[in-house]
Amino acid sequence: MSSQAEPSEDPWNKDTKRKFQNKSKSEFFDPCQEAAAKSIRCLNRNGGDRQMCTDYFEAYRACKKEWTNKRKREGGSIFFGPSKST
């Protein structure tokens, strides 16, 4: 059995963008939550052995990096949605 993390779809697509923009300011939203959940499940399966789950950790980091870079390119804050120019 392989511990390879599956490549995830684009974390910042139309659906996740809509969810992020329509959430309340106090609501947490992470388009990479699925990758985070997979890494936690891997740790649980392997008795907390982080070495067995490095692929999952890398997939989560790559997802977060891609998401934050796309948000920056769009000119929005990572936490509070698109910036408003005055």
Biopython code that builds the backbone (N, CA, C, O; Angstrom):
import numpy as np
from Bio.PDB.StructureBuilder import StructureBuilder

atoms = [
    (1, "MET", "N", (0.844, -1.177, 0.000)),
    (1, "MET", "CA", (0.000, 0.000, 0.000)),
    (1, "MET", "C", (0.886, 1.235, 0.000)),
    (1, "MET", "O", (1.853, 1.293, 0.760)),
    (2, "SER", "N", (0.589, 2.193, -0.809)),
    (2, "SER", "CA", (1.388, 3.401, -0.936)),
    (2, "SER", "C", (0.838, 4.509, -0.053)),
    (2, "SER", "O", (-0.372, 4.612, 0.147)),
    (3, "SER", "N", (1.745, 5.348, 0.479)),
    (3, "SER", "CA", (1.304, 6.483, 1.288)),
    (3, "SER", "C", (1.330, 7.765, 0.461)),
    (3, "SER", "O", (1.339, 8.868, 1.007)),
    (4, "GLN", "N", (1.342, 7.606, -0.857)),
    (4, "GLN", "CA", (1.367, 8.767, -1.743)),
    (4, "GLN", "C", (0.085, 9.566, -1.613)),
    (4, "GLN", "O", (-1.012, 9.012, -1.675)),
    (5, "ALA", "N", (0.225, 10.864, -1.433)),
    (5, "ALA", "CA", (-0.941, 11.739, -1.385)),
    (5, "ALA", "C", (-1.439, 11.946, -2.804)),
    (5, "ALA", "O", (-0.654, 12.118, -3.736)),
    (6, "GLU", "N", (-2.744, 11.927, -2.952)),
    (6, "GLU", "CA", (-3.325, 12.149, -4.265)),
    (6, "GLU", "C", (-3.211, 13.626, -4.613)),
    (6, "GLU", "O", (-3.372, 14.476, -3.738)),
    (7, "PRO", "N", (-2.936, 13.949, -5.879)),
    (7, "PRO", "CA", (-2.917, 15.360, -6.242)),
    (7, "PRO", "C", (-4.310, 15.948, -6.075)),
    (7, "PRO", "O", (-5.299, 15.361, -6.514)),
    (8, "SER", "N", (-4.379, 17.094, -5.445)),
    (8, "SER", "CA", (-5.693, 17.689, -5.202)),
    (8, "SER", "C", (-6.058, 18.625, -6.345)),
    (8, "SER", "O", (-5.201, 19.105, -7.087)),
    (9, "GLU", "N", (-7.352, 18.866, -6.458)),
    (9, "GLU", "CA", (-7.796, 19.801, -7.461)),
    (9, "GLU", "C", (-7.434, 21.210, -7.004)),
    (9, "GLU", "O", (-6.995, 21.407, -5.871)),
    (10, "ASP", "N", (-7.614, 22.160, -7.864)),
    (10, "ASP", "CA", (-7.284, 23.546, -7.592)),
    (10, "ASP", "C", (-8.001, 24.018, -6.326)),
    (10, "ASP", "O", (-9.230, 23.973, -6.268)),
    (11, "PRO", "N", (-7.253, 24.474, -5.305)),
    (11, "PRO", "CA", (-7.909, 24.896, -4.072)),
    (11, "PRO", "C", (-8.648, 26.216, -4.206)),
    (11, "PRO", "O", (-9.468, 26.549, -3.350)),
    (12, "TRP", "N", (-8.379, 26.968, -5.250)),
    (12, "TRP", "CA", (-9.017, 28.280, -5.413)),
    (12, "TRP", "C", (-9.771, 28.303, -6.733)),
    (12, "TRP", "O", (-9.369, 28.977, -7.681)),
    (13, "ASN", "N", (-10.862, 27.564, -6.780)),
    (13, "ASN", "CA", (-11.679, 27.531, -7.985)),
    (13, "ASN", "C", (-12.925, 28.402, -7.771)),
    (13, "ASN", "O", (-13.049, 29.059, -6.738)),
    (14, "LYS", "N", (-13.826, 28.409, -8.722)),
    (14, "LYS", "CA", (-15.017, 29.265, -8.620)),
    (14, "LYS", "C", (-15.842, 28.959, -7.373)),
    (14, "LYS", "O", (-16.333, 29.872, -6.708)),
    (15, "ASP", "N", (-15.993, 27.673, -7.057)),
    (15, "ASP", "CA", (-16.814, 27.286, -5.916)),
    (15, "ASP", "C", (-16.191, 27.730, -4.597)),
    (15, "ASP", "O", (-16.875, 28.312, -3.755)),
    (16, "THR", "N", (-14.880, 27.458, -4.407)),
    (16, "THR", "CA", (-14.243, 27.858, -3.151)),
    (16, "THR", "C", (-14.138, 29.374, -3.037)),
    (16, "THR", "O", (-14.234, 29.920, -1.938)),
    (17, "LYS", "N", (-13.946, 30.052, -4.148)),
    (17, "LYS", "CA", (-13.897, 31.520, -4.127)),
    (17, "LYS", "C", (-15.251, 32.085, -3.672)),
    (17, "LYS", "O", (-15.302, 33.010, -2.861)),
    (18, "ARG", "N", (-16.337, 31.526, -4.196)),
    (18, "ARG", "CA", (-17.674, 31.978, -3.816)),
    (18, "ARG", "C", (-17.919, 31.732, -2.331)),
    (18, "ARG", "O", (-18.429, 32.608, -1.633)),
    (19, "LYS", "N", (-17.557, 30.538, -1.843)),
    (19, "LYS", "CA", (-17.738, 30.220, -0.429)),
    (19, "LYS", "C", (-16.937, 31.169, 0.451)),
    (19, "LYS", "O", (-17.427, 31.638, 1.478)),
    (20, "PHE", "N", (-15.708, 31.448, 0.046)),
    (20, "PHE", "CA", (-14.843, 32.333, 0.829)),
    (20, "PHE", "C", (-15.403, 33.755, 0.878)),
    (20, "PHE", "O", (-15.409, 34.389, 1.933)),
    (21, "GLN", "N", (-15.866, 34.243, -0.253)),
    (21, "GLN", "CA", (-16.360, 35.616, -0.310)),
    (21, "GLN", "C", (-17.711, 35.780, 0.384)),
    (21, "GLN", "O", (-18.035, 36.883, 0.825)),
    (22, "ASN", "N", (-18.499, 34.725, 0.492)),
    (22, "ASN", "CA", (-19.821, 34.810, 1.099)),
    (22, "ASN", "C", (-19.860, 34.407, 2.570)),
    (22, "ASN", "O", (-20.919, 34.468, 3.195)),
    (23, "LYS", "N", (-18.735, 33.999, 3.128)),
    (23, "LYS", "CA", (-18.720, 33.611, 4.534)),
    (23, "LYS", "C", (-18.736, 34.860, 5.407)),
    (23, "LYS", "O", (-18.364, 35.943, 4.955)),
    (24, "SER", "N", (-19.166, 34.708, 6.658)),
    (24, "SER", "CA", (-19.103, 35.838, 7.574)),
    (24, "SER", "C", (-17.643, 36.058, 7.963)),
    (24, "SER", "O", (-16.825, 35.143, 7.862)),
    (25, "LYS", "N", (-17.321, 37.263, 8.403)),
    (25, "LYS", "CA", (-15.933, 37.597, 8.742)),
    (25, "LYS", "C", (-15.389, 36.727, 9.872)),
    (25, "LYS", "O", (-14.181, 36.502, 9.944)),
    (26, "SER", "N", (-16.252, 36.238, 10.746)),
    (26, "SER", "CA", (-15.796, 35.433, 11.870)),
    (26, "SER", "C", (-15.723, 33.941, 11.535)),
    (26, "SER", "O", (-15.256, 33.147, 12.352)),
    (27, "GLU", "N", (-16.176, 33.559, 10.356)),
    (27, "GLU", "CA", (-16.198, 32.154, 9.966)),
    (27, "GLU", "C", (-14.865, 31.760, 9.341)),
    (27, "GLU", "O", (-14.329, 32.490, 8.507)),
    (28, "PHE", "N", (-14.328, 30.609, 9.740)),
    (28, "PHE", "CA", (-13.083, 30.100, 9.187)),
    (28, "PHE", "C", (-13.385, 29.297, 7.929)),
    (28, "PHE", "O", (-14.314, 28.489, 7.909)),
    (29, "PHE", "N", (-12.605, 29.519, 6.888)),
    (29, "PHE", "CA", (-12.757, 28.751, 5.655)),
    (29, "PHE", "C", (-11.382, 28.407, 5.122)),
    (29, "PHE", "O", (-10.544, 29.292, 4.954)),
    (30, "ASP", "N", (-11.142, 27.152, 4.858)),
    (30, "ASP", "CA", (-9.859, 26.688, 4.345)),
    (30, "ASP", "C", (-10.105, 25.777, 3.147)),
    (30, "ASP", "O", (-10.596, 24.662, 3.321)),
    (31, "PRO", "N", (-9.774, 26.226, 1.931)),
    (31, "PRO", "CA", (-9.987, 25.366, 0.761)),
    (31, "PRO", "C", (-9.058, 24.155, 0.755)),
    (31, "PRO", "O", (-9.228, 23.252, -0.064)),
    (32, "CYS", "N", (-8.085, 24.126, 1.652)),
    (32, "CYS", "CA", (-7.154, 23.004, 1.732)),
    (32, "CYS", "C", (-7.507, 22.055, 2.877)),
    (32, "CYS", "O", (-6.685, 21.232, 3.281)),
    (33, "GLN", "N", (-8.717, 22.170, 3.393)),
    (33, "GLN", "CA", (-9.128, 21.357, 4.533)),
    (33, "GLN", "C", (-9.069, 19.861, 4.226)),
    (33, "GLN", "O", (-8.734, 19.064, 5.103)),
    (34, "GLU", "N", (-9.384, 19.481, 3.016)),
    (34, "GLU", "CA", (-9.329, 18.056, 2.661)),
    (34, "GLU", "C", (-7.905, 17.520, 2.779)),
    (34, "GLU", "O", (-7.697, 16.417, 3.286)),
    (35, "ALA", "N", (-6.923, 18.292, 2.314)),
    (35, "ALA", "CA", (-5.522, 17.868, 2.426)),
    (35, "ALA", "C", (-5.104, 17.798, 3.891)),
    (35, "ALA", "O", (-4.361, 16.897, 4.280)),
    (36, "ALA", "N", (-5.575, 18.740, 4.707)),
    (36, "ALA", "CA", (-5.266, 18.722, 6.141)),
    (36, "ALA", "C", (-5.868, 17.482, 6.799)),
    (36, "ALA", "O", (-5.214, 16.829, 7.612)),
    (37, "ALA", "N", (-7.106, 17.161, 6.450)),
    (37, "ALA", "CA", (-7.778, 15.996, 7.029)),
    (37, "ALA", "C", (-7.052, 14.703, 6.647)),
    (37, "ALA", "O", (-6.933, 13.790, 7.464)),
    (38, "LYS", "N", (-6.572, 14.628, 5.413)),
    (38, "LYS", "CA", (-5.838, 13.428, 4.983)),
    (38, "LYS", "C", (-4.553, 13.262, 5.774)),
    (38, "LYS", "O", (-4.185, 12.138, 6.117)),
    (39, "SER", "N", (-3.861, 14.353, 6.072)),
    (39, "SER", "CA", (-2.616, 14.243, 6.838)),
    (39, "SER", "C", (-2.905, 13.803, 8.274)),
    (39, "SER", "O", (-2.136, 13.035, 8.852)),
    (40, "ILE", "N", (-3.998, 14.280, 8.847)),
    (40, "ILE", "CA", (-4.369, 13.870, 10.216)),
    (40, "ILE", "C", (-4.761, 12.393, 10.230)),
    (40, "ILE", "O", (-4.374, 11.653, 11.135)),
    (41, "ARG", "N", (-5.526, 11.967, 9.230)),
    (41, "ARG", "CA", (-5.899, 10.546, 9.157)),
    (41, "ARG", "C", (-4.660, 9.665, 9.021)),
    (41, "ARG", "O", (-4.586, 8.585, 9.607)),
    (42, "CYS", "N", (-3.689, 10.138, 8.240)),
    (42, "CYS", "CA", (-2.445, 9.382, 8.077)),
    (42, "CYS", "C", (-1.723, 9.251, 9.415)),
    (42, "CYS", "O", (-1.241, 8.173, 9.760)),
    (43, "LEU", "N", (-1.650, 10.344, 10.163)),
    (43, "LEU", "CA", (-1.011, 10.286, 11.477)),
    (43, "LEU", "C", (-1.738, 9.307, 12.393)),
    (43, "LEU", "O", (-1.101, 8.535, 13.109)),
    (44, "ASN", "N", (-3.060, 9.337, 12.372)),
    (44, "ASN", "CA", (-3.843, 8.414, 13.198)),
    (44, "ASN", "C", (-3.597, 6.959, 12.805)),
    (44, "ASN", "O", (-3.456, 6.094, 13.670)),
    (45, "ARG", "N", (-3.545, 6.690, 11.493)),
    (45, "ARG", "CA", (-3.310, 5.328, 10.991)),
    (45, "ARG", "C", (-1.928, 4.806, 11.377)),
    (45, "ARG", "O", (-1.743, 3.611, 11.607)),
    (46, "ASN", "N", (-0.960, 5.727, 11.445)),
    (46, "ASN", "CA", (0.427, 5.320, 11.642)),
    (46, "ASN", "C", (0.957, 5.634, 13.041)),
    (46, "ASN", "O", (2.167, 5.749, 13.236)),
    (47, "GLY", "N", (0.073, 5.771, 13.993)),
    (47, "GLY", "CA", (0.488, 5.965, 15.379)),
    (47, "GLY", "C", (1.286, 7.237, 15.609)),
    (47, "GLY", "O", (2.136, 7.281, 16.499)),
    (48, "GLY", "N", (1.026, 8.273, 14.821)),
    (48, "GLY", "CA", (1.712, 9.551, 15.003)),
    (48, "GLY", "C", (3.083, 9.631, 14.357)),
    (48, "GLY", "O", (3.807, 10.602, 14.577)),
    (49, "ASP", "N", (3.457, 8.633, 13.566)),
    (49, "ASP", "CA", (4.764, 8.625, 12.898)),
    (49, "ASP", "C", (4.752, 9.601, 11.729)),
    (49, "ASP", "O", (4.210, 9.303, 10.665)),
    (50, "ARG", "N", (5.353, 10.764, 11.936)),
    (50, "ARG", "CA", (5.344, 11.825, 10.922)),
    (50, "ARG", "C", (6.086, 11.415, 9.641)),
    (50, "ARG", "O", (5.733, 11.870, 8.553)),
    (51, "GLN", "N", (7.095, 10.573, 9.762)),
    (51, "GLN", "CA", (7.859, 10.136, 8.587)),
    (51, "GLN", "C", (6.978, 9.404, 7.578)),
    (51, "GLN", "O", (7.214, 9.473, 6.372)),
    (52, "MET", "N", (5.971, 8.709, 8.077)),
    (52, "MET", "CA", (5.079, 7.956, 7.189)),
    (52, "MET", "C", (4.128, 8.872, 6.418)),
    (52, "MET", "O", (3.511, 8.439, 5.444)),
    (53, "CYS", "N", (4.003, 10.130, 6.842)),
    (53, "CYS", "CA", (2.984, 11.017, 6.280)),
    (53, "CYS", "C", (3.567, 12.239, 5.569)),
    (53, "CYS", "O", (2.842, 13.202, 5.315)),
    (54, "THR", "N", (4.839, 12.218, 5.249)),
    (54, "THR", "CA", (5.462, 13.403, 4.651)),
    (54, "THR", "C", (4.802, 13.801, 3.331)),
    (54, "THR", "O", (4.706, 14.990, 3.025)),
    (55, "ASP", "N", (4.350, 12.831, 2.555)),
    (55, "ASP", "CA", (3.681, 13.163, 1.282)),
    (55, "ASP", "C", (2.412, 13.977, 1.532)),
    (55, "ASP", "O", (2.109, 14.909, 0.787)),
    (56, "TYR", "N", (1.682, 13.625, 2.568)),
    (56, "TYR", "CA", (0.453, 14.352, 2.890)),
    (56, "TYR", "C", (0.762, 15.765, 3.380)),
    (56, "TYR", "O", (0.065, 16.718, 3.030)),
    (57, "PHE", "N", (1.810, 15.892, 4.192)),
    (57, "PHE", "CA", (2.204, 17.222, 4.670)),
    (57, "PHE", "C", (2.637, 18.108, 3.505)),
    (57, "PHE", "O", (2.287, 19.287, 3.451)),
    (58, "GLU", "N", (3.392, 17.541, 2.584)),
    (58, "GLU", "CA", (3.844, 18.299, 1.417)),
    (58, "GLU", "C", (2.666, 18.714, 0.541)),
    (58, "GLU", "O", (2.647, 19.826, 0.015)),
    (59, "ALA", "N", (1.688, 17.831, 0.382)),
    (59, "ALA", "CA", (0.504, 18.158, -0.416)),
    (59, "ALA", "C", (-0.264, 19.315, 0.235)),
    (59, "ALA", "O", (-0.748, 20.205, -0.463)),
    (60, "TYR", "N", (-0.377, 19.306, 1.563)),
    (60, "TYR", "CA", (-1.060, 20.391, 2.275)),
    (60, "TYR", "C", (-0.299, 21.706, 2.121)),
    (60, "TYR", "O", (-0.900, 22.745, 1.848)),
    (61, "ARG", "N", (1.016, 21.663, 2.295)),
    (61, "ARG", "CA", (1.816, 22.886, 2.134)),
    (61, "ARG", "C", (1.708, 23.440, 0.723)),
    (61, "ARG", "O", (1.611, 24.653, 0.538)),
    (62, "ALA", "N", (1.725, 22.555, -0.278)),
    (62, "ALA", "CA", (1.610, 23.007, -1.671)),
    (62, "ALA", "C", (0.241, 23.636, -1.921)),
    (62, "ALA", "O", (0.136, 24.645, -2.618)),
    (63, "CYS", "N", (-0.799, 23.043, -1.357)),
    (63, "CYS", "CA", (-2.149, 23.584, -1.504)),
    (63, "CYS", "C", (-2.223, 24.974, -0.885)),
    (63, "CYS", "O", (-2.729, 25.904, -1.512)),
    (64, "LYS", "N", (-1.722, 25.124, 0.342)),
    (64, "LYS", "CA", (-1.763, 26.423, 1.022)),
    (64, "LYS", "C", (-0.964, 27.471, 0.254)),
    (64, "LYS", "O", (-1.398, 28.616, 0.127)),
    (65, "LYS", "N", (0.186, 27.086, -0.252)),
    (65, "LYS", "CA", (1.025, 28.029, -1.002)),
    (65, "LYS", "C", (0.305, 28.495, -2.264)),
    (65, "LYS", "O", (0.297, 29.684, -2.580)),
    (66, "GLU", "N", (-0.297, 27.550, -2.980)),
    (66, "GLU", "CA", (-1.021, 27.900, -4.202)),
    (66, "GLU", "C", (-2.197, 28.823, -3.884)),
    (66, "GLU", "O", (-2.429, 29.804, -4.591)),
    (67, "TRP", "N", (-2.936, 28.506, -2.821)),
    (67, "TRP", "CA", (-4.085, 29.319, -2.435)),
    (67, "TRP", "C", (-3.661, 30.732, -2.060)),
    (67, "TRP", "O", (-4.257, 31.699, -2.534)),
    (68, "THR", "N", (-2.648, 30.866, -1.222)),
    (68, "THR", "CA", (-2.223, 32.206, -0.798)),
    (68, "THR", "C", (-1.662, 33.003, -1.970)),
    (68, "THR", "O", (-1.889, 34.210, -2.059)),
    (69, "ASN", "N", (-0.937, 32.350, -2.864)),
    (69, "ASN", "CA", (-0.407, 33.060, -4.031)),
    (69, "ASN", "C", (-1.531, 33.557, -4.939)),
    (69, "ASN", "O", (-1.463, 34.675, -5.448)),
    (70, "LYS", "N", (-2.555, 32.743, -5.144)),
    (70, "LYS", "CA", (-3.682, 33.174, -5.978)),
    (70, "LYS", "C", (-4.421, 34.332, -5.328)),
    (70, "LYS", "O", (-4.825, 35.269, -6.017)),
    (71, "ARG", "N", (-4.605, 34.285, -4.014)),
    (71, "ARG", "CA", (-5.273, 35.371, -3.302)),
    (71, "ARG", "C", (-4.463, 36.660, -3.420)),
    (71, "ARG", "O", (-5.033, 37.734, -3.608)),
    (72, "LYS", "N", (-3.144, 36.560, -3.311)),
    (72, "LYS", "CA", (-2.291, 37.742, -3.439)),
    (72, "LYS", "C", (-2.397, 38.335, -4.839)),
    (72, "LYS", "O", (-2.486, 39.553, -4.992)),
    (73, "ARG", "N", (-2.388, 37.480, -5.861)),
    (73, "ARG", "CA", (-2.486, 37.966, -7.241)),
    (73, "ARG", "C", (-3.810, 38.678, -7.494)),
    (73, "ARG", "O", (-3.875, 39.618, -8.286)),
    (74, "GLU", "N", (-4.865, 38.226, -6.817)),
    (74, "GLU", "CA", (-6.173, 38.851, -6.974)),
    (74, "GLU", "C", (-6.287, 40.145, -6.179)),
    (74, "GLU", "O", (-7.261, 40.883, -6.324)),
    (75, "GLY", "N", (-5.299, 40.416, -5.346)),
    (75, "GLY", "CA", (-5.309, 41.649, -4.572)),
    (75, "GLY", "C", (-6.123, 41.565, -3.303)),
    (75, "GLY", "O", (-6.456, 42.598, -2.724)),
    (76, "GLY", "N", (-6.454, 40.378, -2.855)),
    (76, "GLY", "CA", (-7.257, 40.221, -1.644)),
    (76, "GLY", "C", (-6.420, 39.766, -0.474)),
    (76, "GLY", "O", (-5.375, 39.138, -0.644)),
    (77, "SER", "N", (-6.884, 40.085, 0.699)),
    (77, "SER", "CA", (-6.266, 39.586, 1.914)),
    (77, "SER", "C", (-6.566, 38.099, 2.026)),
    (77, "SER", "O", (-7.632, 37.650, 1.606)),
    (78, "ILE", "N", (-5.663, 37.351, 2.571)),
    (78, "ILE", "CA", (-5.862, 35.912, 2.737)),
    (78, "ILE", "C", (-7.023, 35.662, 3.684)),
    (78, "ILE", "O", (-7.725, 34.660, 3.546)),
    (79, "PHE", "N", (-7.235, 36.557, 4.645)),
    (79, "PHE", "CA", (-8.215, 36.320, 5.683)),
    (79, "PHE", "C", (-9.547, 37.024, 5.471)),
    (79, "PHE", "O", (-10.578, 36.503, 5.899)),
    (80, "PHE", "N", (-9.567, 38.181, 4.831)),
    (80, "PHE", "CA", (-10.771, 38.988, 4.831)),
    (80, "PHE", "C", (-11.375, 39.292, 3.468)),
    (80, "PHE", "O", (-12.213, 40.187, 3.354)),
    (81, "GLY", "N", (-10.973, 38.577, 2.447)),
    (81, "GLY", "CA", (-11.591, 38.791, 1.142)),
    (81, "GLY", "C", (-10.896, 39.873, 0.350)),
    (81, "GLY", "O", (-9.845, 40.362, 0.764)),
    (82, "PRO", "N", (-11.463, 40.261, -0.790)),
    (82, "PRO", "CA", (-10.831, 41.207, -1.677)),
    (82, "PRO", "C", (-10.677, 42.568, -1.011)),
    (82, "PRO", "O", (-11.547, 43.018, -0.266)),
    (83, "SER", "N", (-9.550, 43.209, -1.300)),
    (83, "SER", "CA", (-9.361, 44.550, -0.764)),
    (83, "SER", "C", (-10.214, 45.534, -1.524)),
    (83, "SER", "O", (-10.480, 45.356, -2.712)),
    (84, "LYS", "N", (-10.638, 46.566, -0.840)),
    (84, "LYS", "CA", (-11.491, 47.573, -1.450)),
    (84, "LYS", "C", (-10.696, 48.863, -1.591)),
    (84, "LYS", "O", (-10.185, 49.387, -0.601)),
    (85, "SER", "N", (-10.591, 49.367, -2.778)),
    (85, "SER", "CA", (-9.873, 50.617, -2.973)),
    (85, "SER", "C", (-10.826, 51.781, -2.764)),
    (85, "SER", "O", (-11.995, 51.719, -3.145)),
    (86, "THR", "N", (-10.310, 52.847, -2.153)),
    (86, "THR", "CA", (-11.153, 54.014, -1.868)),
    (86, "THR", "C", (-10.739, 55.195, -2.693)),
    (86, "THR", "O", (-11.338, 56.265, -2.584)),
]
sb = StructureBuilder()
sb.init_structure("model")
sb.init_model(0)
sb.init_chain("A")
sb.init_seg("    ")
for serial, (resi, resn, name, xyz) in enumerate(atoms, 1):
    if name == "N":
        sb.init_residue(resn, " ", resi, " ")
    sb.init_atom(name, np.array(xyz, "f"), 0.0, 1.0, " ", f" {name:<3s}", serial, name[0])
structure = sb.get_structure()
